[in-house]
Amino acid sequence: MLRIRSGNFAKPLLFFVALLFARLVAAHHSTAIYDSEHPVELAGKVVEWKFTNPHCIIVMDIVAADGSVQRWNVEGGNTSGLFRNGWTPQTLQPGDEIIVTVRPLRSGAFGGNYSNPRRSNGEPVIAQTAARGR
């Protein structure tokens, strides 16, 4: 009689599930939706700062060359990574004037992935020395 012990299948099954989960998580972080070859600088006013996972989002109004207002949603890192660098839910407030570098959405919608956030005077939103001291 063939005897099957649960331990013989549990470890390979657990390994397979972990491997599958890792692939799903990696797929979530694809950057194919962004145009990395044509980044843009956006200067505008913060409408909302969403300090949430999986990605923090800045909603900002940008005044276009023709005078129209474009509402952009730009995403950055996750809360834990930003928090370690000194960011908090209070870092940005509605009305704050900021500049960000954005890899825009390939679809042409007003959105993208931001980096290099700065105040309107050019100073970093969170100074690196302040972030390291926390």
C-alpha positions in Angstrom: 0.0 0.0 0.0 1.3 3.5 -1.0 1.3 5.8 1.9 1.3 9.6 1.3 2.5 11.9 4.0 1.2 15.4 3.9 4.8 16.7 4.5 5.9 15.4 1.2 3.5 17.6 -0.7 3.2 20.6 1.6 6.7 22.0 1.0 6.7 21.8 -2.8 3.1 23.2 -2.8 4.1 26.1 -0.5 7.1 26.8 -2.7 5.0 26.9 -5.9 2.4 29.2 -4.3 5.3 31.5 -3.1 6.8 31.5 -6.6 3.4 32.3 -8.2 2.8 35.2 -5.7 6.3 36.6 -6.5 5.4 36.7 -10.2 2.1 38.4 -9.6 3.8 41.1 -7.4 6.5 41.6 -10.0 3.9 42.0 -12.7 2.3 44.8 -10.6 5.4 46.8 -10.8 5.7 47.0 -14.6 6.7 50.4 -15.9 5.5 49.7 -19.5 2.6 52.2 -19.1 5.1 55.1 -18.7 7.0 56.9 -21.3 10.5 56.9 -19.7 12.2 58.4 -22.8 10.2 61.6 -22.7 10.0 62.9 -19.1 8.3 66.2 -18.5 8.7 68.8 -15.8 5.4 69.8 -14.2 4.9 72.9 -12.0 1.6 73.3 -10.3 -0.5 73.3 -7.1 -1.2 70.3 -5.0 -4.9 69.5 -4.9 -4.5 66.3 -2.8 -1.7 64.2 -1.3 -2.7 60.6 -1.0 -0.3 58.9 1.4 -1.5 55.4 0.6 -0.3 52.0 -0.5 0.5 50.5 -2.9 1.7 53.9 -4.2 1.4 57.5 -2.9 -0.3 59.9 -5.3 0.0 63.6 -5.8 -3.1 65.1 -7.5 -2.0 68.5 -8.9 -3.4 71.2 -11.1 -1.1 72.4 -13.9 -1.8 75.5 -16.0 -1.2 74.7 -19.6 0.3 77.1 -22.2 -3.2 77.9 -23.5 -4.4 78.8 -19.9 -6.5 75.7 -19.4 -6.1 73.8 -16.1 -5.0 70.1 -16.3 -5.5 67.9 -13.3 -2.6 65.4 -13.1 -2.5 62.3 -10.9 1.1 61.3 -10.5 2.3 58.3 -8.4 5.4 57.7 -6.5 6.7 55.2 -4.0 4.9 53.3 -1.3 4.3 54.7 2.2 6.9 52.7 4.0 9.7 53.7 1.6 8.6 57.4 1.6 8.2 57.4 5.4 11.8 56.1 5.8 12.9 59.1 3.7 11.0 61.6 5.9 7.7 61.8 4.2 4.4 61.8 6.2 0.7 62.3 5.4 1.3 66.0 6.2 4.3 66.5 3.9 2.2 68.1 1.1 -0.9 70.2 1.6 -3.5 71.5 -0.8 -2.2 74.7 -2.3 1.5 73.8 -2.0 3.3 74.8 -5.2 5.6 72.1 -6.4 7.7 70.9 -9.3 8.1 67.2 -10.3 9.7 65.3 -13.0 7.1 62.9 -14.5 7.4 59.9 -16.8 4.0 60.5 -18.4 1.4 57.8 -19.2 1.8 56.5 -22.7 -2.0 56.8 -23.1 -1.8 60.6 -23.1 -3.9 60.9 -20.0 -2.8 63.4 -17.4 -0.8 61.1 -15.2 2.5 59.3 -14.7 5.2 58.4 -12.3 6.9 61.3 -10.4 10.4 61.8 -9.2 12.6 64.7 -7.9 9.8 66.5 -6.1 10.7 70.1 -5.3 9.1 73.2 -3.8 8.5 76.1 -6.2 11.8 77.7 -5.1 13.7 74.5 -6.2 14.4 73.1 -2.7 13.6 69.4 -2.3 10.3 68.6 -0.7 12.2 66.6 1.9 15.8 67.5 2.4 18.1 64.5 2.4 19.8 65.6 5.7 16.4 65.9 7.4 15.3 62.5 6.1 18.5 60.8 7.4 18.1 62.3 10.9 14.6 60.7 11.4 
